[in-house]
Amino acid sequence: MFVTALLAATLAAPVPKAKAPELYFPTVEGTRYVMQRKSGGETVETTHTVTKVVEKDGTYTVTVSREVSGQVVEFKYEVSANGVFALPRGGEKGEPRAVFKRPAKGGDTWTTEQTGPGQGGTRTTTYTVGKEEEVTVPAGKFKAVVVAAETTLGGRVFKSTSWYAAGVGVVKTVAQSDGIEQVQEMKEFTPGKAK
């Protein structure tokens, strides 16, 4: 009888929910963040707003409107447990481009190619994952995975390092091109309200 009662209690116990995968990009409409870019003594701010999110089978298609100097440009991303993928924009050709892959282990690498109008040829980028570390930006302190990128376009090489925080996305990027360094940091982050 004891065994029967124990078996019945075990069968009736709720099954623990699987932990939701960490996503390294905002996936809630209304999320707003401000990025501050400094280069050569000049500071430019861009405001990013998540304007649309469509979820299907654990993959989120996220539309982000970026406003700088009164001009608005839309970008789309696919976000899932596999990482963050930039979708081709008007006139660009190719598959979604992995800008951050999961699971991310130090030393992992991958390469993407992109062509389209105004690209000046094929843009080839090799990404390398570094260690997770704490980074401080005007928006606060974040635990972030470091990803270095080296892009070749028309014989020129551009290098950058980005810090990706779970639920937030890129909180800092340091880029170097033609001897000029640009530092972009998150100044503000306001999460949207989940429905």
Secondary structure, DSSP 8 states (H G I E B T S, - for coil): -HHHHHHHHHHHS----------SS--STT-EEEEEEEETTEEEEEEEEEEEEEEETTEEEEEEEEEETTEEEEEEEEEETTEEEE---TT-BSS-EEEEESS--TT-EEEEEEB-TTS-S-EEEEEEEEEEEEEEETTEEEEEEEEEEEEEETTEEEEEEEEEETTTEEEEEEEEETTEEEEEEEEEEE-----
